C-alpha cells in the first residue's frame, strides 16, 4: 500500500499528536480523578499510533532496499 507524500506526512503528524495526547491524558488522569478513563484513552491512542507506525516501518524498509539496490548498481 502506497500513499502520496502529503498523506504520509499527515500520518506522521497524526502519530506525533496521538502520542503527545496520550502522554497528556495519562499525566492528567490521576490529577483530575479519571484514572480508569485516562488509561482507556491512552491505550486507544497508543494502539492507533502503533498501527500507523507499522506502516512507516514498511515504508522505511522499502526505501532502504531501494537505496541498497541503487548503491549496488554503481
mmJSON file of the N, C-alpha and C atoms, coordinates in Angstrom:
{"data_MODEL":{"atom_site":{
"group_PDB":["ATOM","ATOM","ATOM","ATOM","ATOM","ATOM","ATOM","ATOM","ATOM","ATOM","ATOM","ATOM","ATOM","ATOM","ATOM","ATOM","ATOM","ATOM","ATOM","ATOM","ATOM","ATOM","ATOM","ATOM","ATOM","ATOM","ATOM","ATOM","ATOM","ATOM","ATOM","ATOM","ATOM","ATOM","ATOM","ATOM","ATOM","ATOM","ATOM","ATOM","ATOM","ATOM","ATOM","ATOM","ATOM","ATOM","ATOM","ATOM","ATOM","ATOM","ATOM","ATOM","ATOM","ATOM","ATOM","ATOM","ATOM","ATOM","ATOM","ATOM","ATOM","ATOM","ATOM","ATOM","ATOM","ATOM","ATOM","ATOM","ATOM","ATOM","ATOM","ATOM","ATOM","ATOM","ATOM","ATOM","ATOM","ATOM","ATOM","ATOM","ATOM","ATOM","ATOM","ATOM","ATOM","ATOM","ATOM","ATOM","ATOM","ATOM","ATOM","ATOM","ATOM","ATOM","ATOM","ATOM","ATOM","ATOM","ATOM","ATOM","ATOM","ATOM","ATOM","ATOM","ATOM","ATOM","ATOM","ATOM","ATOM","ATOM","ATOM","ATOM","ATOM","ATOM","ATOM","ATOM","ATOM","ATOM","ATOM","ATOM","ATOM","ATOM","ATOM","ATOM","ATOM","ATOM","ATOM","ATOM","ATOM","ATOM","ATOM","ATOM","ATOM","ATOM","ATOM","ATOM","ATOM","ATOM","ATOM","ATOM","ATOM","ATOM","ATOM","ATOM","ATOM","ATOM","ATOM","ATOM","ATOM","ATOM","ATOM","ATOM","ATOM","ATOM","ATOM","ATOM","ATOM","ATOM","ATOM","ATOM","ATOM","ATOM","ATOM","ATOM","ATOM","ATOM","ATOM","ATOM","ATOM","ATOM","ATOM","ATOM","ATOM","ATOM","ATOM","ATOM","ATOM","ATOM","ATOM","ATOM","ATOM","ATOM","ATOM","ATOM","ATOM","ATOM","ATOM","ATOM","ATOM","ATOM","ATOM","ATOM","ATOM","ATOM","ATOM","ATOM","ATOM","ATOM","ATOM","ATOM","ATOM","ATOM","ATOM","ATOM","ATOM","ATOM","ATOM","ATOM","ATOM","ATOM","ATOM","ATOM","ATOM","ATOM","ATOM","ATOM","ATOM","ATOM","ATOM","ATOM","ATOM","ATOM"],
"id":[1,2,3,4,5,6,7,8,9,10,11,12,13,14,15,16,17,18,19,20,21,22,23,24,25,26,27,28,29,30,31,32,33,34,35,36,37,38,39,40,41,42,43,44,45,46,47,48,49,50,51,52,53,54,55,56,57,58,59,60,61,62,63,64,65,66,67,68,69,70,71,72,73,74,75,76,77,78,79,80,81,82,83,84,85,86,87,88,89,90,91,92,93,94,95,96,97,98,99,100,101,102,103,104,105,106,107,108,109,110,111,112,113,114,115,116,117,118,119,120,121,122,123,124,125,126,127,128,129,130,131,132,133,134,135,136,137,138,139,140,141,142,143,144,145,146,147,148,149,150,151,152,153,154,155,156,157,158,159,160,161,162,163,164,165,166,167,168,169,170,171,172,173,174,175,176,177,178,179,180,181,182,183,184,185,186,187,188,189,190,191,192,193,194,195,196,197,198,199,200,201,202,203,204,205,206,207,208,209,210,211,212,213,214,215,216,217,218,219,220,221,222],
"type_symbol":["N","C","C","N","C","C","N","C","C","N","C","C","N","C","C","N","C","C","N","C","C","N","C","C","N","C","C","N","C","C","N","C","C","N","C","C","N","C","C","N","C","C","N","C","C","N","C","C","N","C","C","N","C","C","N","C","C","N","C","C","N","C","C","N","C","C","N","C","C","N","C","C","N","C","C","N","C","C","N","C","C","N","C","C","N","C","C","N","C","C","N","C","C","N","C","C","N","C","C","N","C","C","N","C","C","N","C","C","N","C","C","N","C","C","N","C","C","N","C","C","N","C","C","N","C","C","N","C","C","N","C","C","N","C","C","N","C","C","N","C","C","N","C","C","N","C","C","N","C","C","N","C","C","N","C","C","N","C","C","N","C","C","N","C","C","N","C","C","N","C","C","N","C","C","N","C","C","N","C","C","N","C","C","N","C","C","N","C","C","N","C","C","N","C","C","N","C","C","N","C","C","N","C","C","N","C","C","N","C","C","N","C","C","N","C","C","N","C","C","N","C","C"],
"label_atom_id":["N","CA","C","N","CA","C","N","CA","C","N","CA","C","N","CA","C","N","CA","C","N","CA","C","N","CA","C","N","CA","C","N","CA","C","N","CA","C","N","CA","C","N","CA","C","N","CA","C","N","CA","C","N","CA","C","N","CA","C","N","CA","C","N","CA","C","N","CA","C","N","CA","C","N","CA","C","N","CA","C","N","CA","C","N","CA","C","N","CA","C","N","CA","C","N","CA","C","N","CA","C","N","CA","C","N","CA","C","N","CA","C","N","CA","C","N","CA","C","N","CA","C","N","CA","C","N","CA","C","N","CA","C","N","CA","C","N","CA","C","N","CA","C","N","CA","C","N","CA","C","N","CA","C","N","CA","C","N","CA","C","N","CA","C","N","CA","C","N","CA","C","N","CA","C","N","CA","C","N","CA","C","N","CA","C","N","CA","C","N","CA","C","N","CA","C","N","CA","C","N","CA","C","N","CA","C","N","CA","C","N","CA","C","N","CA","C","N","CA","C","N","CA","C","N","CA","C","N","CA","C","N","CA","C","N","CA","C","N","CA","C","N","CA","C","N","CA","C","N","CA","C","N","CA","C","N","CA","C"],
"label_alt_id":[null,null,null,null,null,null,null,null,null,null,null,null,null,null,null,null,null,null,null,null,null,null,null,null,null,null,null,null,null,null,null,null,null,null,null,null,null,null,null,null,null,null,null,null,null,null,null,null,null,null,null,null,null,null,null,null,null,null,null,null,null,null,null,null,null,null,null,null,null,null,null,null,null,null,null,null,null,null,null,null,null,null,null,null,null,null,null,null,null,null,null,null,null,null,null,null,null,null,null,null,null,null,null,null,null,null,null,null,null,null,null,null,null,null,null,null,null,null,null,null,null,null,null,null,null,null,null,null,null,null,null,null,null,null,null,null,null,null,null,null,null,null,null,null,null,null,null,null,null,null,null,null,null,null,null,null,null,null,null,null,null,null,null,null,null,null,null,null,null,null,null,null,null,null,null,null,null,null,null,null,null,null,null,null,null,null,null,null,null,null,null,null,null,null,null,null,null,null,null,null,null,null,null,null,null,null,null,null,null,null,null,null,null,null,null,null,null,null,null,null,null,null],
"label_comp_id":["UNK","UNK","UNK","UNK","UNK","UNK","UNK","UNK","UNK","UNK","UNK","UNK","UNK","UNK","UNK","UNK","UNK","UNK","UNK","UNK","UNK","UNK","UNK","UNK","UNK","UNK","UNK","UNK","UNK","UNK","UNK","UNK","UNK","UNK","UNK","UNK","UNK","UNK","UNK","UNK","UNK","UNK","UNK","UNK","UNK","UNK","UNK","UNK","UNK","UNK","UNK","UNK","UNK","UNK","UNK","UNK","UNK","UNK","UNK","UNK","UNK","UNK","UNK","UNK","UNK","UNK","UNK","UNK","UNK","UNK","UNK","UNK","UNK","UNK","UNK","UNK","UNK","UNK","UNK","UNK","UNK","UNK","UNK","UNK","UNK","UNK","UNK","UNK","UNK","UNK","UNK","UNK","UNK","UNK","UNK","UNK","UNK","UNK","UNK","UNK","UNK","UNK","UNK","UNK","UNK","UNK","UNK","UNK","UNK","UNK","UNK","UNK","UNK","UNK","UNK","UNK","UNK","UNK","UNK","UNK","UNK","UNK","UNK","UNK","UNK","UNK","UNK","UNK","UNK","UNK","UNK","UNK","UNK","UNK","UNK","UNK","UNK","UNK","UNK","UNK","UNK","UNK","UNK","UNK","UNK","UNK","UNK","UNK","UNK","UNK","UNK","UNK","UNK","UNK","UNK","UNK","UNK","UNK","UNK","UNK","UNK","UNK","UNK","UNK","UNK","UNK","UNK","UNK","UNK","UNK","UNK","UNK","UNK","UNK","UNK","UNK","UNK","UNK","UNK","UNK","UNK","UNK","UNK","UNK","UNK","UNK","UNK","UNK","UNK","UNK","UNK","UNK","UNK","UNK","UNK","UNK","UNK","UNK","UNK","UNK","UNK","UNK","UNK","UNK","UNK","UNK","UNK","UNK","UNK","UNK","UNK","UNK","UNK","UNK","UNK","UNK","UNK","UNK","UNK","UNK","UNK","UNK"],
"label_asym_id":["A","A","A","A","A","A","A","A","A","A","A","A","A","A","A","A","A","A","A","A","A","A","A","A","A","A","A","A","A","A","A","A","A","A","A","A","A","A","A","A","A","A","A","A","A","A","A","A","A","A","A","A","A","A","A","A","A","A","A","A","A","A","A","A","A","A","A","A","A","A","A","A","A","A","A","A","A","A","A","A","A","A","A","A","A","A","A","A","A","A","A","A","A","A","A","A","A","A","A","A","A","A","A","A","A","A","A","A","A","A","A","A","A","A","A","A","A","A","A","A","A","A","A","A","A","A","A","A","A","A","A","A","A","A","A","A","A","A","A","A","A","A","A","A","A","A","A","A","A","A","A","A","A","A","A","A","A","A","A","A","A","A","A","A","A","A","A","A","A","A","A","A","A","A","A","A","A","A","A","A","A","A","A","A","A","A","A","A","A","A","A","A","A","A","A","A","A","A","A","A","A","A","A","A","A","A","A","A","A","A","A","A","A","A","A","A","A","A","A","A","A","A"],
"label_entity_id":["1","1","1","1","1","1","1","1","1","1","1","1","1","1","1","1","1","1","1","1","1","1","1","1","1","1","1","1","1","1","1","1","1","1","1","1","1","1","1","1","1","1","1","1","1","1","1","1","1","1","1","1","1","1","1","1","1","1","1","1","1","1","1","1","1","1","1","1","1","1","1","1","1","1","1","1","1","1","1","1","1","1","1","1","1","1","1","1","1","1","1","1","1","1","1","1","1","1","1","1","1","1","1","1","1","1","1","1","1","1","1","1","1","1","1","1","1","1","1","1","1","1","1","1","1","1","1","1","1","1","1","1","1","1","1","1","1","1","1","1","1","1","1","1","1","1","1","1","1","1","1","1","1","1","1","1","1","1","1","1","1","1","1","1","1","1","1","1","1","1","1","1","1","1","1","1","1","1","1","1","1","1","1","1","1","1","1","1","1","1","1","1","1","1","1","1","1","1","1","1","1","1","1","1","1","1","1","1","1","1","1","1","1","1","1","1","1","1","1","1","1","1"],
"label_seq_id":[1,1,1,2,2,2,3,3,3,4,4,4,5,5,5,6,6,6,7,7,7,8,8,8,9,9,9,10,10,10,11,11,11,12,12,12,13,13,13,14,14,14,15,15,15,16,16,16,17,17,17,18,18,18,19,19,19,20,20,20,21,21,21,22,22,22,23,23,23,24,24,24,25,25,25,26,26,26,27,27,27,28,28,28,29,29,29,30,30,30,31,31,31,32,32,32,33,33,33,34,34,34,35,35,35,36,36,36,37,37,37,38,38,38,39,39,39,40,40,40,41,41,41,42,42,42,43,43,43,44,44,44,45,45,45,46,46,46,47,47,47,48,48,48,49,49,49,50,50,50,51,51,51,52,52,52,53,53,53,54,54,54,55,55,55,56,56,56,57,57,57,58,58,58,59,59,59,60,60,60,61,61,61,62,62,62,63,63,63,64,64,64,65,65,65,66,66,66,67,67,67,68,68,68,69,69,69,70,70,70,71,71,71,72,72,72,73,73,73,74,74,74],
"pdbx_PDB_ins_code":[null,null,null,null,null,null,null,null,null,null,null,null,null,null,null,null,null,null,null,null,null,null,null,null,null,null,null,null,null,null,null,null,null,null,null,null,null,null,null,null,null,null,null,null,null,null,null,null,null,null,null,null,null,null,null,null,null,null,null,null,null,null,null,null,null,null,null,null,null,null,null,null,null,null,null,null,null,null,null,null,null,null,null,null,null,null,null,null,null,null,null,null,null,null,null,null,null,null,null,null,null,null,null,null,null,null,null,null,null,null,null,null,null,null,null,null,null,null,null,null,null,null,null,null,null,null,null,null,null,null,null,null,null,null,null,null,null,null,null,null,null,null,null,null,null,null,null,null,null,null,null,null,null,null,null,null,null,null,null,null,null,null,null,null,null,null,null,null,null,null,null,null,null,null,null,null,null,null,null,null,null,null,null,null,null,null,null,null,null,null,null,null,null,null,null,null,null,null,null,null,null,null,null,null,null,null,null,null,null,null,null,null,null,null,null,null,null,null,null,null,null,null],
"Cartn_x":[0.85,0.0,0.896,0.688,1.478,0.559,1.074,0.341,1.142,0.477,1.176,2.036,3.01,3.92,3.155,2.142,1.345,0.626,0.065,-0.65,0.302,1.496,2.492,2.885,3.049,3.376,2.237,1.014,-0.133,-0.212,0.071,0.09,1.193,2.335,3.437,3.047,2.378,1.912,0.862,-0.001,-1.032,-0.411,0.654,1.338,1.882,2.507,3.045,1.975,0.882,-0.221,-0.872,-1.092,-1.682,-0.79,0.499,1.428,1.462,1.497,1.506,0.208,-0.917,-2.211,-2.283,-1.767,-1.759,-0.929,0.206,1.07,0.352,-0.311,-1.034,-2.193,-2.979,-4.138,-3.692,-2.627,-2.128,-1.668,-0.994,-0.498,-1.6,-2.628,-3.695,-4.788,-4.831,-5.88,-5.909,-4.765,-4.734,-4.934,-4.483,-4.64,-6.111,-6.842,-8.223,-9.214,-8.721,-9.59,-10.321,-9.789,-10.419,-9.381,-8.735,-7.629,-8.038,-9.166,-9.548,-9.923,-10.603,-10.941,-9.666,-8.758,-7.498,-6.697,-6.718,-5.999,-6.58,-7.906,-8.548,-8.212,-8.288,-7.982,-6.526,-5.633,-4.211,-3.925,-4.483,-4.253,-4.802,-5.948,-6.542,-5.677,-5.229,-4.389,-3.084,-2.475,-1.21,-1.397,-2.552,-2.851,-2.907,-3.629,-3.702,-2.333,-1.607,-0.268,0.644,0.559,1.364,0.999,-0.281,-0.723,-0.175,-0.178,0.364,1.878,2.528,3.983,4.367,3.509,3.767,3.869,3.011,3.079,4.444,4.893,6.165,7.339,7.238,8.278,8.43,7.312,7.349,7.895,7.488,7.956,9.456,9.932,11.361,12.158,11.657,12.317,12.393,11.316,11.272,12.278,12.353,13.308,14.739,15.017,16.361,16.75,15.81,16.089,16.354,15.574,15.768,17.121,17.496,18.803,19.941,19.787,20.826,20.979,19.854,19.912,20.567,20.251,20.826,22.339,22.788,24.227,24.945,24.267,24.873,25.055,24.189,24.277,25.46,25.949,27.055,28.372],
"Cartn_y":[-1.172,0.0,1.234,2.123,3.343,4.549,5.584,6.836,7.942,9.039,10.221,10.784,11.582,12.169,13.008,13.75,14.595,13.734,12.609,11.72,11.119,10.745,10.182,11.201,12.432,13.492,13.705,13.655,13.815,12.662,11.448,10.3,10.448,10.947,11.17,12.187,13.247,14.244,13.648,12.803,12.168,11.3,10.583,9.744,10.611,11.718,12.618,13.202,13.612,14.204,13.164,11.956,10.896,10.537,10.447,10.114,11.217,12.464,13.586,13.649,13.445,13.455,12.335,11.162,10.046,10.397,11.052,11.461,12.448,13.44,14.45,13.816,12.993,12.353,11.46,10.708,9.821,10.626,11.729,12.556,13.255,13.685,14.43,13.541,12.281,11.378,11.243,11.041,10.892,12.228,13.31,14.641,15.046,14.764,15.187,14.111,12.94,11.911,11.045,10.873,9.981,8.978,8.289,7.389,6.264,5.619,4.481,4.932,6.055,6.579,7.035,7.666,8.112,6.917,5.833,4.631,4.094,4.071,3.594,4.494,5.8,6.735,6.632,6.507,6.388,5.123,4.015,2.756,2.794,3.413,3.525,4.388,5.529,6.419,5.735,5.029,4.354,3.167,2.529,1.434,1.954,3.05,3.64,4.141,4.76,5.249,4.097,2.994,1.819,1.254,1.236,0.755,1.6,2.903,3.791,3.608,3.392,3.181,1.904,0.897,-0.319,0.029,0.909,1.366,2.013,2.89,3.566,2.6,1.537,0.518,-0.097,-0.405,-0.972,0.003,1.259,2.272,2.481,2.535,2.729,1.534,0.333,-0.866,-0.864,-0.438,-0.372,0.657,1.811,2.84,2.352,1.66,1.121,0.114,-0.741,-1.723,-1.034,-0.011,0.724,1.429,2.022,2.686,1.682,0.513,-0.514,-0.975,-1.189,-1.594,-0.507,0.741,1.852,1.9,1.675,1.7,0.493,-0.653,-1.861,-1.732,-0.965,-0.784,0.095,0.901,1.829,1.142],
"Cartn_z":[0.0,0.0,0.0,-0.944,-1.024,-0.961,-0.339,-0.213,-0.862,-1.143,-1.642,-0.514,-0.888,0.096,1.118,0.661,1.558,2.596,2.184,3.098,4.115,3.672,4.577,5.632,5.241,6.213,7.195,6.709,7.604,8.598,8.138,9.044,10.088,9.675,10.6,11.668,11.265,12.228,13.159,12.624,13.443,14.526,14.195,15.182,16.312,15.96,16.971,17.86,17.259,18.023,18.937,18.417,19.239,20.421,20.18,21.256,22.312,21.86,22.805,23.599,22.92,23.611,24.643,24.302,25.252,26.479,26.269,27.373,28.289,27.707,28.494,29.254,28.576,29.222,30.365,30.147,31.195,32.411,32.159,33.262,34.032,33.338,33.997,34.581,34.175,34.647,36.16,36.76,38.223,38.921,38.307,38.904,38.949,37.874,37.778,38.212,38.576,39.126,38.114,36.945,35.97,35.449,36.394,36.05,35.094,35.354,34.511,33.1,32.971,31.643,30.937,31.682,31.105,30.598,31.341,30.919,29.605,29.506,28.274,27.086,27.297,26.209,25.782,26.758,26.46,25.671,26.105,25.402,23.985,23.797,22.466,21.554,22.06,21.256,20.873,21.82,21.535,20.599,20.639,19.718,18.281,18.064,16.728,16.278,17.19,16.885,16.463,17.174,16.829,15.474,15.157,13.853,12.715,12.896,11.873,11.771,12.901,12.881,12.137,12.151,11.381,9.896,9.417,8.031,7.75,8.664,8.463,8.502,9.268,9.287,7.904,7.276,5.927,4.904,4.984,4.037,4.193,5.422,5.661,5.154,5.381,4.873,3.36,2.727,1.267,0.743,1.398,0.983,1.17,2.259,2.489,1.413,1.029,-0.032,-1.363,-1.682,-2.933,-2.932,-1.794,-1.706,-1.853,-1.252,-1.351,-2.8,-3.489,-4.892,-5.754,-5.466,-6.216,-6.003,-4.761,-4.46,-5.04,-5.116,-5.682,-7.183,-7.829,-9.277,-9.673,-8.771,-9.086,-9.122],
"occupancy":[1.0,1.0,1.0,1.0,1.0,1.0,1.0,1.0,1.0,1.0,1.0,1.0,1.0,1.0,1.0,1.0,1.0,1.0,1.0,1.0,1.0,1.0,1.0,1.0,1.0,1.0,1.0,1.0,1.0,1.0,1.0,1.0,1.0,1.0,1.0,1.0,1.0,1.0,1.0,1.0,1.0,1.0,1.0,1.0,1.0,1.0,1.0,1.0,1.0,1.0,1.0,1.0,1.0,1.0,1.0,1.0,1.0,1.0,1.0,1.0,1.0,1.0,1.0,1.0,1.0,1.0,1.0,1.0,1.0,1.0,1.0,1.0,1.0,1.0,1.0,1.0,1.0,1.0,1.0,1.0,1.0,1.0,1.0,1.0,1.0,1.0,1.0,1.0,1.0,1.0,1.0,1.0,1.0,1.0,1.0,1.0,1.0,1.0,1.0,1.0,1.0,1.0,1.0,1.0,1.0,1.0,1.0,1.0,1.0,1.0,1.0,1.0,1.0,1.0,1.0,1.0,1.0,1.0,1.0,1.0,1.0,1.0,1.0,1.0,1.0,1.0,1.0,1.0,1.0,1.0,1.0,1.0,1.0,1.0,1.0,1.0,1.0,1.0,1.0,1.0,1.0,1.0,1.0,1.0,1.0,1.0,1.0,1.0,1.0,1.0,1.0,1.0,1.0,1.0,1.0,1.0,1.0,1.0,1.0,1.0,1.0,1.0,1.0,1.0,1.0,1.0,1.0,1.0,1.0,1.0,1.0,1.0,1.0,1.0,1.0,1.0,1.0,1.0,1.0,1.0,1.0,1.0,1.0,1.0,1.0,1.0,1.0,1.0,1.0,1.0,1.0,1.0,1.0,1.0,1.0,1.0,1.0,1.0,1.0,1.0,1.0,1.0,1.0,1.0,1.0,1.0,1.0,1.0,1.0,1.0,1.0,1.0,1.0,1.0,1.0,1.0,1.0,1.0,1.0,1.0,1.0,1.0],
"B_iso_or_equiv":[0.0,0.0,0.0,0.0,0.0,0.0,0.0,0.0,0.0,0.0,0.0,0.0,0.0,0.0,0.0,0.0,0.0,0.0,0.0,0.0,0.0,0.0,0.0,0.0,0.0,0.0,0.0,0.0,0.0,0.0,0.0,0.0,0.0,0.0,0.0,0.0,0.0,0.0,0.0,0.0,0.0,0.0,0.0,0.0,0.0,0.0,0.0,0.0,0.0,0.0,0.0,0.0,0.0,0.0,0.0,0.0,0.0,0.0,0.0,0.0,0.0,0.0,0.0,0.0,0.0,0.0,0.0,0.0,0.0,0.0,0.0,0.0,0.0,0.0,0.0,0.0,0.0,0.0,0.0,0.0,0.0,0.0,0.0,0.0,0.0,0.0,0.0,0.0,0.0,0.0,0.0,0.0,0.0,0.0,0.0,0.0,0.0,0.0,0.0,0.0,0.0,0.0,0.0,0.0,0.0,0.0,0.0,0.0,0.0,0.0,0.0,0.0,0.0,0.0,0.0,0.0,0.0,0.0,0.0,0.0,0.0,0.0,0.0,0.0,0.0,0.0,0.0,0.0,0.0,0.0,0.0,0.0,0.0,0.0,0.0,0.0,0.0,0.0,0.0,0.0,0.0,0.0,0.0,0.0,0.0,0.0,0.0,0.0,0.0,0.0,0.0,0.0,0.0,0.0,0.0,0.0,0.0,0.0,0.0,0.0,0.0,0.0,0.0,0.0,0.0,0.0,0.0,0.0,0.0,0.0,0.0,0.0,0.0,0.0,0.0,0.0,0.0,0.0,0.0,0.0,0.0,0.0,0.0,0.0,0.0,0.0,0.0,0.0,0.0,0.0,0.0,0.0,0.0,0.0,0.0,0.0,0.0,0.0,0.0,0.0,0.0,0.0,0.0,0.0,0.0,0.0,0.0,0.0,0.0,0.0,0.0,0.0,0.0,0.0,0.0,0.0,0.0,0.0,0.0,0.0,0.0,0.0],
"pdbx_formal_charge":[null,null,null,null,null,null,null,null,null,null,null,null,null,null,null,null,null,null,null,null,null,null,null,null,null,null,null,null,null,null,null,null,null,null,null,null,null,null,null,null,null,null,null,null,null,null,null,null,null,null,null,null,null,null,null,null,null,null,null,null,null,null,null,null,null,null,null,null,null,null,null,null,null,null,null,null,null,null,null,null,null,null,null,null,null,null,null,null,null,null,null,null,null,null,null,null,null,null,null,null,null,null,null,null,null,null,null,null,null,null,null,null,null,null,null,null,null,null,null,null,null,null,null,null,null,null,null,null,null,null,null,null,null,null,null,null,null,null,null,null,null,null,null,null,null,null,null,null,null,null,null,null,null,null,null,null,null,null,null,null,null,null,null,null,null,null,null,null,null,null,null,null,null,null,null,null,null,null,null,null,null,null,null,null,null,null,null,null,null,null,null,null,null,null,null,null,null,null,null,null,null,null,null,null,null,null,null,null,null,null,null,null,null,null,null,null,null,null,null,null,null,null],
"auth_seq_id":[1,1,1,2,2,2,3,3,3,4,4,4,5,5,5,6,6,6,7,7,7,8,8,8,9,9,9,10,10,10,11,11,11,12,12,12,13,13,13,14,14,14,15,15,15,16,16,16,17,17,17,18,18,18,19,19,19,20,20,20,21,21,21,22,22,22,23,23,23,24,24,24,25,25,25,26,26,26,27,27,27,28,28,28,29,29,29,30,30,30,31,31,31,32,32,32,33,33,33,34,34,34,35,35,35,36,36,36,37,37,37,38,38,38,39,39,39,40,40,40,41,41,41,42,42,42,43,43,43,44,44,44,45,45,45,46,46,46,47,47,47,48,48,48,49,49,49,50,50,50,51,51,51,52,52,52,53,53,53,54,54,54,55,55,55,56,56,56,57,57,57,58,58,58,59,59,59,60,60,60,61,61,61,62,62,62,63,63,63,64,64,64,65,65,65,66,66,66,67,67,67,68,68,68,69,69,69,70,70,70,71,71,71,72,72,72,73,73,73,74,74,74],
"auth_comp_id":["UNK","UNK","UNK","UNK","UNK","UNK","UNK","UNK","UNK","UNK","UNK","UNK","UNK","UNK","UNK","UNK","UNK","UNK","UNK","UNK","UNK","UNK","UNK","UNK","UNK","UNK","UNK","UNK","UNK","UNK","UNK","UNK","UNK","UNK","UNK","UNK","UNK","UNK","UNK","UNK","UNK","UNK","UNK","UNK","UNK","UNK","UNK","UNK","UNK","UNK","UNK","UNK","UNK","UNK","UNK","UNK","UNK","UNK","UNK","UNK","UNK","UNK","UNK","UNK","UNK","UNK","UNK","UNK","UNK","UNK","UNK","UNK","UNK","UNK","UNK","UNK","UNK","UNK","UNK","UNK","UNK","UNK","UNK","UNK","UNK","UNK","UNK","UNK","UNK","UNK","UNK","UNK","UNK","UNK","UNK","UNK","UNK","UNK","UNK","UNK","UNK","UNK","UNK","UNK","UNK","UNK","UNK","UNK","UNK","UNK","UNK","UNK","UNK","UNK","UNK","UNK","UNK","UNK","UNK","UNK","UNK","UNK","UNK","UNK","UNK","UNK","UNK","UNK","UNK","UNK","UNK","UNK","UNK","UNK","UNK","UNK","UNK","UNK","UNK","UNK","UNK","UNK","UNK","UNK","UNK","UNK","UNK","UNK","UNK","UNK","UNK","UNK","UNK","UNK","UNK","UNK","UNK","UNK","UNK","UNK","UNK","UNK","UNK","UNK","UNK","UNK","UNK","UNK","UNK","UNK","UNK","UNK","UNK","UNK","UNK","UNK","UNK","UNK","UNK","UNK","UNK","UNK","UNK","UNK","UNK","UNK","UNK","UNK","UNK","UNK","UNK","UNK","UNK","UNK","UNK","UNK","UNK","UNK","UNK","UNK","UNK","UNK","UNK","UNK","UNK","UNK","UNK","UNK","UNK","UNK","UNK","UNK","UNK","UNK","UNK","UNK","UNK","UNK","UNK","UNK","UNK","UNK"],
"auth_asym_id":["A","A","A","A","A","A","A","A","A","A","A","A","A","A","A","A","A","A","A","A","A","A","A","A","A","A","A","A","A","A","A","A","A","A","A","A","A","A","A","A","A","A","A","A","A","A","A","A","A","A","A","A","A","A","A","A","A","A","A","A","A","A","A","A","A","A","A","A","A","A","A","A","A","A","A","A","A","A","A","A","A","A","A","A","A","A","A","A","A","A","A","A","A","A","A","A","A","A","A","A","A","A","A","A","A","A","A","A","A","A","A","A","A","A","A","A","A","A","A","A","A","A","A","A","A","A","A","A","A","A","A","A","A","A","A","A","A","A","A","A","A","A","A","A","A","A","A","A","A","A","A","A","A","A","A","A","A","A","A","A","A","A","A","A","A","A","A","A","A","A","A","A","A","A","A","A","A","A","A","A","A","A","A","A","A","A","A","A","A","A","A","A","A","A","A","A","A","A","A","A","A","A","A","A","A","A","A","A","A","A","A","A","A","A","A","A","A","A","A","A","A","A"],
"auth_atom_id":["N","CA","C","N","CA","C","N","CA","C","N","CA","C","N","CA","C","N","CA","C","N","CA","C","N","CA","C","N","CA","C","N","CA","C","N","CA","C","N","CA","C","N","CA","C","N","CA","C","N","CA","C","N","CA","C","N","CA","C","N","CA","C","N","CA","C","N","CA","C","N","CA","C","N","CA","C","N","CA","C","N","CA","C","N","CA","C","N","CA","C","N","CA","C","N","CA","C","N","CA","C","N","CA","C","N","CA","C","N","CA","C","N","CA","C","N","CA","C","N","CA","C","N","CA","C","N","CA","C","N","CA","C","N","CA","C","N","CA","C","N","CA","C","N","CA","C","N","CA","C","N","CA","C","N","CA","C","N","CA","C","N","CA","C","N","CA","C","N","CA","C","N","CA","C","N","CA","C","N","CA","C","N","CA","C","N","CA","C","N","CA","C","N","CA","C","N","CA","C","N","CA","C","N","CA","C","N","CA","C","N","CA","C","N","CA","C","N","CA","C","N","CA","C","N","CA","C","N","CA","C","N","CA","C","N","CA","C","N","CA","C","N","CA","C","N","CA","C","N","CA","C","N","CA","C","N","CA","C"],
"pdbx_PDB_model_num":[1,1,1,1,1,1,1,1,1,1,1,1,1,1,1,1,1,1,1,1,1,1,1,1,1,1,1,1,1,1,1,1,1,1,1,1,1,1,1,1,1,1,1,1,1,1,1,1,1,1,1,1,1,1,1,1,1,1,1,1,1,1,1,1,1,1,1,1,1,1,1,1,1,1,1,1,1,1,1,1,1,1,1,1,1,1,1,1,1,1,1,1,1,1,1,1,1,1,1,1,1,1,1,1,1,1,1,1,1,1,1,1,1,1,1,1,1,1,1,1,1,1,1,1,1,1,1,1,1,1,1,1,1,1,1,1,1,1,1,1,1,1,1,1,1,1,1,1,1,1,1,1,1,1,1,1,1,1,1,1,1,1,1,1,1,1,1,1,1,1,1,1,1,1,1,1,1,1,1,1,1,1,1,1,1,1,1,1,1,1,1,1,1,1,1,1,1,1,1,1,1,1,1,1,1,1,1,1,1,1,1,1,1,1,1,1,1,1,1,1,1,1]
}}}
